[in-house]
Amino acid sequence: MNNETLQLEWIPGQFAVVQLPANAPIPMWVLDVDGFTNITRTQNELSIVCQEQYVPEDVDADGGWLALCLAEPVSFTEIGLVAKLTGTLADAGVSLFAISTYENDILLTKSSDSIATRQALGQICDISKL
């Protein structure tokens, strides 16, 4: 995949990142979430990313994230793609939270950085859908 074919698009919604104790059960509220959702458990935490509107008010969450991904699925043979995207955002001073799935890589940036995100990524790929 080269710069000419690399196209990014927004994932609809504004997202929150929730951190719970590692031994916490997956909350029932997250099972009813529509759209992009990520649930990851490590030995240190249970981390949930979903649209802010679904996170209960009594849950500690870091909100205000926008999510973008490649418009086409990414093959496991693509080397350095995430490094190129995250490096470009890092060089522009944009904070990010990255998640990978089987088909794609999702980059979350703060909504307050949306202009800087577009400007930075516009240097290396097609951002017409952002």
C-alpha positions in Angstrom: 0.0 0.0 0.0 1.6 3.3 -1.1 0.7 6.9 -0.2 -1.5 7.3 -3.2 -3.7 4.4 -2.2 -3.6 4.9 1.6 -7.0 6.5 2.5 -8.3 7.2 6.0 -11.8 7.7 7.2 -13.5 8.6 10.5 -15.4 6.0 12.5 -18.6 7.8 13.4 -19.0 8.9 17.0 -17.0 10.4 19.9 -15.3 7.8 22.0 -14.2 7.3 25.6 -11.5 5.1 27.0 -12.5 3.3 30.3 -10.1 1.5 32.6 -11.3 -1.0 35.1 -9.4 -3.4 37.4 -8.0 -6.5 35.7 -10.3 -8.8 37.6 -13.5 -6.8 36.9 -16.2 -8.5 35.0 -17.1 -7.1 31.6 -19.8 -4.6 32.4 -23.3 -5.3 31.2 -23.7 -1.8 29.7 -20.9 -2.4 27.2 -22.7 -5.4 25.8 -25.5 -3.1 24.4 -23.1 -0.8 22.7 -23.5 -0.2 18.9 -20.7 0.6 16.6 -16.9 0.4 17.2 -16.2 -1.1 20.6 -13.0 -2.6 21.9 -12.6 -4.7 25.1 -9.1 -5.7 26.1 -8.0 -7.5 29.2 -4.4 -7.7 30.4 -3.0 -8.9 33.7 -3.1 -5.2 34.8 -6.4 -3.9 33.6 -9.7 -4.2 31.7 -9.8 -1.5 29.0 -12.9 -0.5 27.1 -13.2 1.9 24.2 -16.7 2.8 23.0 -18.9 5.7 22.1 -19.1 8.1 25.0 -22.8 8.1 25.1 -22.9 4.5 26.3 -20.5 5.0 29.3 -22.5 5.5 32.6 -21.8 8.7 34.4 -20.4 6.9 37.5 -17.7 5.2 35.4 -14.3 6.9 35.3 -13.5 7.5 31.6 -11.3 9.7 29.4 -13.6 11.1 26.7 -13.3 13.3 23.7 -11.6 10.8 21.4 -12.2 10.6 17.6 -11.4 7.3 15.8 -10.1 6.9 12.3 -9.0 3.8 10.3 -7.9 2.8 6.9 -10.7 2.7 4.4 -9.7 -0.7 3.2 -8.7 -3.8 5.3 -5.0 -4.1 6.0 -3.1 -7.3 5.3 -0.7 -8.8 7.8 2.0 -8.5 5.2 1.8 -4.7 5.3 5.0 -3.7 7.2 5.5 -0.3 8.9 2.1 1.1 8.1 1.1 1.8 11.7 4.6 3.2 12.4 4.2 5.6 9.5 0.9 6.8 10.7 1.8 7.0 14.4 5.2 8.6 13.7 3.6 11.3 11.6 1.1 12.1 14.4 3.9 12.0 17.0 6.0 14.4 14.9 2.9 16.8 14.8 2.5 16.5 18.6 -0.8 14.7 18.4 -1.6 12.4 21.3 -3.0 9.0 20.2 -4.4 5.7 21.3 -3.9 2.9 18.8 -5.9 -0.4 18.6 -5.4 -3.2 16.0 -8.0 -5.7 14.9 -7.7 -8.6 12.5 -8.4 -6.4 9.4 -7.5 -2.9 10.4 -5.7 -0.5 12.7 -7.8 2.2 14.5 -6.1 5.4 15.7 -7.9 7.5 18.2 -6.9 11.2 18.6 -8.4 13.8 20.9 -11.2 15.8 19.2 -9.2 19.0 20.1 -6.5 17.7 17.8 -8.7 17.0 14.8 -7.2 19.8 12.7 -3.6 18.9 13.5 -4.5 15.2 12.8 -5.9 16.1 9.3 -2.9 18.3 8.5 -0.3 15.8 9.6 -1.9 12.8 7.9 -2.7 14.8 4.8 1.1 14.8 4.2 1.3 11.0 3.8 -2.2 9.8 2.6 -5.6 10.6 1.2 -7.7 12.3 3.9 -10.6 13.3 1.8 -12.9 11.2 4.0 -11.7 12.9 7.2 
